[in-house]
Amino acid sequence: MDVTLHLAQDSEADALLSRSPLAALVGMLLDQQVPMEWAFKGPWTIAQRMGTDDLDAHEIATTDPESFAALLSAKPAVHRYPGSMAKRIQQLCQYLVEHYDGDASAVWRDVRTGKELLSRLESLPGFGRQKAQIFLALLGKQLDTHPTGWREAAGPYGDPDSFRSVADITGPDSLAKVRAHKQEMKAAAKAAKSAGQ
């Protein structure tokens, strides 16, 4: 990947995300119930604790589960729920080893349509439709992956000039806009729930 991502807002963590497709997938997997920057710094923290500059799906897939959970749980923890996330990361890596020989970029390399790419992403452990659409939008908007119909497959996350998700973060200003959008969505959901009671 020849692009510099700015999702962790940390130069070393973002450098890893930019060069490692697996790190980007793991960051996306971690992006729930924690701040976005924390989630996307996770892959770098994991790599450092494993004593390497990169992540290797084969190595993670075969690491002792208790040891891997302990690695994520060490302070500061990689995620609010380090034990369950350690299990999910290992499941993701095991799936990549089984289906793509451990090569995360093979998930999207040579895919012809956005629909096919969305289907592949949704098949990944820990990736529901929304997470798959956001990652598809990230691939299209920032990582030069443009299968036919990718914007449509990404749903609203594929909209140009929007600030809905990590796919739209290119620096501190866009991060603030995405965060504001998420707060607006939460407020609207809360108001709708209150009105329905």
N, C-alpha and C positions, 0 to 999 in steps of 0.2 A: 504494500500500500504506500503510495507516494504522496500522501496527504497528511497534514498535521491536524489532528483532532484537538479540541479544547474542552473536553467533557469533564475532566477531573479538576481543571483549573490548577494543575500542578505540572510543571514542565516535564519531570521524569515520568510521572504516571501517564501523561498525555503522549509522550514519546513512545511508550510501550503500546498504548492503544493504537497509535498511528502505524506502527510497524507489525503488530501482531493481530491477525484476524481472530485468533482464539481469545486474546485479551479483550477485544471489543465485544465478543459474544458473552464472555464471562461478566464483563461490566454490565451489559444489558440484562443478564440474568439476575444480577445483584440489585438492579434498579427497581426496588420496591420497598416501601416502608422505611426508607432512609433517604437523606438528601442525595440528589443526583451526583454531586461531586464525590461524596463518600463512596457511593456505589462504584463509580468509575475509577476511583483510586484503588479499589480492592484488588484488581489483577496485579498491579505493581507491588502492593503489599504482600500478596501471596508469593509472587516471584522472588522478592527479597528474602522472605522467610524460608523459601525453598533453596536459597543460595544460588539463584540464577538470574540472568537478565531477561529471561523470556519464560513463557509458559509452554509446556509440552503436554498435549492431550494424553499421550501414552503414559507418561510419568504420573500425571494426576490420576488417571483411571486406575492405575495399579498401586497407588499409595495406600497403606493401611488406613481404613476409614477413621479409626480412633485418632491416629496420628494427624490425619488431615484436618479433622474437626478441632483438635487441639491447636493446630497451626492457625486456624481462622479465629479461634477463641482467645488467643493470647492478646493481652492488652497493648495497644488499643485494638479491640475486636474489628474484624473486617466488615461485619454486618451486625445489625441489632439481633439477628437470630443466626449466630455463626454455625451452630450445629446442623440445623436444617439446611442452611445454604451450602455447607461443606458437602452434604449428601447430594444436593442438587447439582453442584458443580461436577462432582465425580460422575453422576449419572449422565450429564451432558457430555463429558469427555469420553465416557465409555461408549456412548452412542456415536460420537464422532469417530472413534477408533473402529467401531464395528461397521459403520456405513460409509465413512470417508477416509479410512486409513489414518485418522487423526488430523487430517488437514481441514481446518475450519473453513478456509476460503473456498474449498470444493463445494460447500453448501450453495454458494451463489455463482461460482465460476461456470461459464458456458450455459447458464440458464437462459432459455429463450423468451419466456413470458413472465410478467409480474405475478400472474396467477400461480404458475409453477413454483416460483421463488417463495411466495407466501405459503404455499403448501409445504415446501421443504422446511421453512422456518417454524411453522406450526407443529411439525413433527418432532422438533427438538425438545427434549425434556425441559420443563420449566417455562416453555414459551407458549402462552395462549395467543389468541387472535390479536389482541391489542399490542402485546409485546412484539409479536411477529411483524405487525404493520409498522410499528415505530422503528424497528431495526431495518425493515425494508426501506423505509423513508430515509434513514441514515445512510444506507448503502447508495441510494439514488441521489440524495442531495449533496453528500460529502465524499463518497468513496467511488464515484464514477462507475456505478453499476446500474445500467439502464436497459433492462430487458423490456420488450414491448409491453406497454400497459402497466408499468411499474407504479406510476402515480395513482392510477385507479385502484390497483391492488393494495396500496398503502392506505387507502381511504383518506380521511381528512388530514392525516399526518403527511401525505404526499403533496398537499396544497402548497404552491409556491408562495413565498413571502409571508408565511405564517409562523407563529411562535408557540407551537403546541407541545413540543417534546424535545428530547435530546437531539433529534434529527436536525433541529434548527439552531443548536447552540454552536456558535463559532467564536465566542469570547464572552467577557463579562457583561456587555450590554445585552446581547441576545439571551444570556442566562437569566438576567433580571426580567426580561420580557416573558420568557417561558415560565418562570416562577410566578409572575403576576397572573398569567393566563391560568395556571393550575389553581391559584388561590381563588380566582373568579369562578372557576368551574366547581370548586368545593363549596363556595358560598352559595352558588346557584342550586347545587344539589341539596344543601342543607335547608335552604329556603323552600324548595319544592317538597322536601320531606315534612317540614313544619306545616306547610299549607295543606298537606294531605292527611294530617292527623285530626 
